[in-house]
């Protein structure tokens, strides 16, 4: 009784683990993408505020 069933049973949890890891990787990449988007938006607003303040300074000087 050297049947191939025990290795198959051992394989199924590992394939499930691989699937879970892939899912986690996809979630992490989604999170990092949203974080990058938020960071870029924040930088854009910061630059925009600086540009507005510089424009106000130039208007006051002129």
N, C-alpha and C positions, 0 to 999 in steps of 0.2 A: 504493500500500500504506500508507494512513493508518489501518490497522486499530486497533480499540479495545482490542487486547490489552495493549499496554504500560501504558496507564493502569490497567487491571484489575490487572496485576502490581504496579503501584505502590500500588494501593489495598489489596491483601491484606496486605502487611506493616504498613501503618498501622492497619488494623482489628485486626490481631494486637496491635500496640502498645497500642491503646485497651483491648483486652480485658485485657492484662497490667496496665495502669495501674489498671483497675477492680478486678482481683483484688488488687493491692497495696493499694488504698484500703480494700477490704473487710477485708484482713488487719490493716491499721493500725487500723481502727475496732474490730476485735475485740481487738487488743492494748490499745488505749486503754481499752476497756470493762473488760477484766480488770484493768488497772492501777488504774482508778478503784475497782473492787470491792475490790482489795487495799488501796488507800489508805484506803477507808472502813472496812474491817475493822480496819486498824491503828489508825485514829483511835478506833474503838469500843473496842478493847482498852485504849488509852491512857486514855480517859475512864473506862472501867470500873475500871482500876487506881487512878486518882485518886480515884474515888468510894469504893473500898474503903479507901484510905489515910485519907481524910477520916472515914469511918465509924469506923475504928480509933481515930483521934485523939479523936473525940467520945466513944467508949466509954471510952477511957482517962481523959478529962477528967471524965466522969460517974461 
